Amino acid sequence: MPAELFKDPTSTILYSNDGYLMGARIADDGQWRFPELNSTPKKFEKALLTFEDQYFYSHPGINPIAVGRAMIQNFKAGKIVSGGSTISMQLIRISRKGKARTVYQKLIEMFLALRLELRYSKKEILALYASHAPFGGNVVGVDAAAWRFFGRTAEELSWAEAATLAVLPNAPSLIYPGKNSEKLRIKRNRLLNKLRSLAIIDSTSCELAKLEEIPREIHHLPRVAPHLLDRVHADYKGEKVTSSIQYNLQQRVNRIVKKHQINLEGNQIHNLAVLVLEVESGEAIAYLGNTEKLGKENHGNQVDIIRAPRSTGSVLKPFLFANMLSQGEILPNTLVPDIPTQIAGYSPKNFNLRYDGAVPAQRALARSLNVPSVRMLRDYGVERFHFFLKKFGMNTLNRPANHYGLSLILGGAEGNLWNLCGMYASMTRILNHYNHFNSSYFLNDIANPVYIDSKFDRGKTVSQSIVKASAIYQTYEALLEVNRPDAENGWKSFSSSKKIAWKTGTSFGFRDAWAIGTSSKYVVGVWVGNADGEGRPGLTGVSVAAPVMFDVFGMLPDSEWFEQPFDEMELVPICRKSGYRAGRWCEETDSLWICKQGLKTEVCPYHRLVHLDQSKSFRVNSNCEKVSNMIHQSWFVLPPAMEWYYKKRNPLYRPLPPFRDDCLTIEAQAMELVYPKGNDRIFVPVNLDGSRGKIVFEMAHHDSDMEVYWHLDGKFIGTTCGIHQMELSPAEGEHLLTFVDEQGSTLYKKFTIVGKNARSVVHNN
């Protein structure tokens, strides 16, 4: 007898964490054969032994009385009508794969049955039989038969259903649900009568069982999480896997997605994925990898989007913000430039194609402004941020940092929902553990998600984390902002009774829409788009992904908002206008909690003391006014380019007064170039008709009424006042642009013209 009786491939079976079947994949040989049972369902065991082998627990594998009775019956009938086989002998016959039913083979079965009884216990033999008995068609084993014939587990079978399955292996090819149903009914009822006569069931149960219908069709197995089943089949082929999925939550998420899918189909948006993680354990408790196709046409619905790399849009911005806070490189409200920007040929644009001049860092995060984010990444360093993302679990970054460049923060790299949700969960876990365990960090705070029930272990304490809990807290406070700019409607608002830190993202070309949110207990991630990469108008994170995310959060239990990690924070005066630590000349300050690392940041660079005449209309100096007659006043002054855009959006901003005419002075940095910046190589655009296009050069001046004289390569080319812009079409090669204002201040700019189409990259939010 072989060491292993059965080597048949088995189906891959997926269960929820509360024991519900969520899906199954047929075995490689085309049979529905569930993995072997550890025990036999009680009702099926009683019915089977009553029908096949009443003395199973008494004989050693062979029942001499049954064999003798079978010989007499066969002799009288003149043919084989009974085999006298015990369960043990039948199990041997099944394992030997259809050997001829001859006396010789029967003797072999009897001999092997004796050996079987020496190797296995009675319970084990019964479980093996229940796992491998044929039930007709391509159904093998009582587990598979219970689902295929009755749509439930074998443990949930009624007495009528258990009796039906008990008689099927006796003649699976002759009697089968939907085939010879009346014969099957007669055999079942005969067994029920026998169960009653043995007092296994009472007469009422017997009569009620006889009234139950015989199954006439095959049931489809559940398809609650088909894409997770595909993943399980790849990782645990042929095994029974108990996942971490919560069955009822998964069903409700499926219904939410179905509702939104119907609406999205109207805009030819066909695919949607949702992942819900429990923060503490990192376990996936809902996993919807894609939508089910609604009609005959397949739109890539088989693709598991949760694992598919897609352009990240803006969902990485919170990680940059948190890192810069953690390293003491910014404070939450530090003003960040939001002006036209070109860095080594890369020109990011905000989603609304406007500029604020200067914007608080946390406001830039909440509004998902692209230009401030790119400038922050440049200051922080692409290499450092790339290293952090990989350390934090973003394993889709398979190229060096310089391949992505500054576009890394705007979707220039690909990520998947699995990793991204895991990264948000890791940040939340760090903050939770710091608050709940005496301001400690733990080795396993940063962990990848799992989809199998696990016992999460925090691991040993460590001295520090790659990102500080205080920085995470302030990041989440910024992400509480539930208003997001919408291109067509001005502002789109979502209201929720639950406090959720959330971020949206939209990839270039409206191909990917993201929304990822976190509470203290859960992370919900949503992706919406087309699996084939087709972009669609209106496909933005805020308009299509965020509503799904909020619907899912609405079904989750409430959770408390995060505690503030005071041990890692310091209360300091902050300049109300600049967001920097208050300097000597900052008149309006607020006492705010900041990360202790933020004490390294510089004091406010934008407030300075100015000297005014008695009318407060002009600036003066000691060359034209007595010091005793001067009025000394603190003034908030932005650099010219930032000021130019800032004052358009902030009507209360006061530009510096000009110097009085009799005051001789040279204004420091009165002018600043807006475009181009640096020693740039500029690509000249080509018009649709093939003619050479023009480039718009732009500069800013502190004094909006000041005239500025423009010179190109020493030749005067024009004057501007107020709006300092000029269209030029220089020849290819190096050039020098010179600006001179009325007071003689001069600004120089060298640049090189290259005769190719200008390139500008816009990533949406």
C-alpha positions, 0 to 999 in steps of 0.5 A, a space after each residue: 500500500 502506498 505511503 500516501 493513498 491519494 495524490 489527486 490535485 485538489 481545489 483551492 478553497 477560500 474561506 472568510 475569517 468567520 468560516 464562510 466559503 468565499 470561492 473555490 477554484 476547480 482542481 487541475 484535473 477538472 474535478 471539484 475535489 476539496 482538500 481532505 477533511 480532518 473529520 466527517 460531518 456528524 449527520 453524513 457519518 450517521 447516514 453513511 454508516 447506516 447505508 454502507 457499513 453499520 459495523 464499521 467501528 467493530 470490524 478490522 476492515 473486513 466484515 465476514 458476515 457482509 461478505 457471506 451475505 453478498 456471496 449468497 445474494 450474488 449466487 441466487 441472482 446469478 450475477 453480482 448484485 452486492 459486493 459486501 465491501 466495508 468503508 475501508 474496502 471501498 476506500 481502497 478501491 477508490 484509491 486504486 483508480 477503477 481496477 476491474 471488479 473481479 474476485 482477484 481484485 476483491 481479495 487484494 482490496 480485502 488484504 489492503 483494507 486490513 493494512 489500512 486499518 493498521 495504519 489509520 484510525 477509524 475516524 481518519 479512514 472515514 474522513 478519507 472516504 468522505 473526502 474522496 468518494 465520488 458523487 457523480 459528474 466531476 464532484 468528489 468528496 462530501 464537502 464539494 457535493 454539499 456545495 454543488 448540490 445544496 449550496 451549503 457546507 456539509 456541516 449544515 446539511 439536513 437529514 434529508 440532504 445527508 441521506 441523499 449524499 450518503 446513497 450517491 457514492 453507491 452508484 454515482 454514474 447511474 443516479 445523479 441530481 437531475 438524472 433518475 431523480 425518482 430512483 434517488 428519492 426512493 433510495 434516500 427515503 429508504 435510508 431515512 426509514 432505516 435511520 428512524 428504525 435505528 432510533 437515530 432520528 424520530 418519526 417526525 424528523 423522518 417524515 419531514 425529511 421525506 418532504 424535502 425535494 431532491 436536488 435537480 440542478 448544480 449550484 454555483 459556488 460563491 464568488 464573493 472575492 474572485 480576485 483574492 481567490 486568484 491570488 490565493 490559488 497562485 500562493 496556496 494552490 490546492 489548499 483550504 485557506 482561511 483569509 482575514 476577510 470579514 464576510 459581511 463587510 465584503 458583501 457590503 463592499 461588493 454592493 457599494 461597488 456595484 452601485 457606483 459601477 452602474 453610474 460610472 459605466 455611463 462615462 465609460 469607466 469600467 473598473 474599480 477596486 477597493 481594499 480595506 485594512 485593519 490597522 493594528 494587524 495589517 489584515 485585509 478585511 475586504 478585498 475587491 480586486 475589480 468589478 464584475 463585467 455587466 454585459 458581454 464585453 470584457 473590460 479587463 475585469 479579470 485583472 486584480 487592480 489591487 496588485 496592478 502597478 498604476 501611476 500614483 497621482 498625488 497619493 504620495 504627497 502626505 509621506 513627503 510632508 510627514 518626512 519634512 516635518 520629521 526632519 525639521 525641514 518645514 513646519 505645518 504652515 511654512 509658506 511654500 512658493 507656488 509660482 511658475 516653475 521649471 527645473 531642468 526642463 520639467 514644468 509642473 502645473 497645478 490642477 487648476 492651472 493657477 498659482 497662489 504665489 505662496 501657500 502654507 505647506 499643510 494647505 498645499 497638501 490639503 489642496 494637493 497643489 503640485 508646484 509646491 509639492 515639487 519644490 518641496 521634493 527638490 528641497 528634500 531630495 529625490 534620493 532621500 524620498 525614494 529611499 524612504 518609500 522603498 523602506 516603507 514598503 513601496 516595492 514597485 519602485 524598481 528603478 533608481 531615483 534619478 529615473 523618476 526625478 521630481 515627477 515621483 511626487 506627482 505620479 511619475 512612479 507606479 504603485 499599487 493599492 496593496 502597497 499604498 494602503 499598507 504604507 498608510 496603515 504603517 503610518 497609522 500604526 506608528 502613531 497608535 503604538 507611540 500613543 498607547 505604549 509609553 511613547 515607544 516605537 516598535 520594530 514591526 510598526 512598518 509592515 506589509 498587509 496580509 490577507 490571512 489571519 495572523 497574530 501581529 507581533 509588534 516586535 521589540 522596541 526601537 529607539 526611533 522610527 523612520 518617521 516621527 509620530 508627531 509628524 504623522 499626527 500633524 500630517 493627518 491633521 492636515 488631511 482632515 480637510 474635507 474640501 478639495 478643489 474641483 476643476 468645474 465646480 470650484 469646490 466639492 465638499 464631502 461631509 462625514 460624521 467620522 474624522 478621517 484623514 484622506 488623500 486623493 490622486 489623479 494620474 496624468 491624462 485622467 487614467 487613474 483616480 485614487 482615494 485613500 483614507 485612514 482612521 485610527 482603526 482602518 484604512 480604506 483605499 479605492 482606485 477607479 479607472 479603466 484597466 486598459 489605461 484609457 483616460 476619461 473626462 471627469 475621472 478624478 480622485 475627488 469626483 469618482 474615488 472619494 465617494 466610494 471611499 466615504 461609503 465604505 467608511 460609513 459601514 465601518 465601526 466608529 473609531 476615536 481620533 488620534 491622540 496628540 503625541 505631546 512627548 514629541 512636540 513643543 509649544 512655540 510661537 509661530 508667525 501667523 503670516 509666514 508659518 515660520 518660527 516667530 522672528 524679531 519683527 513678527 507682530 502677529 504670532 500664535 502659540 502652536 505645537 510643533 515637532 521638536 525637530 521643527 526647532 531647527 527651522 529658521 525664523 521668519 525670513 519675510 518680516 523685516 523692519 522698514 523705515 517710513 516717513 511721517 505720511 507712511 506713504 514712502 520709505 526713507 533712509 538716513 540720506 533723506 530723513 532724520 532718524 527721529 522723524 522716521 516711523 519704524 514698522 514691521 512689514 511682511 515682504 515676499 520675494 517679487 515672484 511670490 508677491 506677484 501671484 500672492 497679492 492677487 489671491 490675498 487682497 489684504 497683502 500690502 506691497 512695500 511702499 516705494 522710496 521717496 524721490 529724494 532718497 538715494 538707494 539701490 533696492 535689493 532684489 526689486 525684480 525676480 524672473 518668473 520664467 525661465 529660471 536658472 541656466 535653462 535650455 528652452 525648447 521652442 514650440 512649433 505651431 500647428 502650421 509648422 511655423 516657429 512659435 514664441 516663448 512667453 518670458 515673465 518677470 515680477 517687480 516689487 513695485 507694480 507701477 514700475 516700468 521695466 526696460 527689456 534688452 535681448 543680447 544688448 538690443 532694446 526690445 520693449 517696455 512693460 509696466 504692471 504685467 511684465 510679460 513678453 513673447 519672444 522667439 530668439 534664434 537657436 543658441 545662447 542669449 542674454 536677457 537684461 531688465 532695467 527698471 526706472 530706478 536703475 536696478 538691473 537683472 540679467 538672465 542667460 539661457 539657451 534656445 533649443 529648436 524642439 517642442 517645449 515639454 510641460 508635464 501636468 499631473 492632476 490631483 
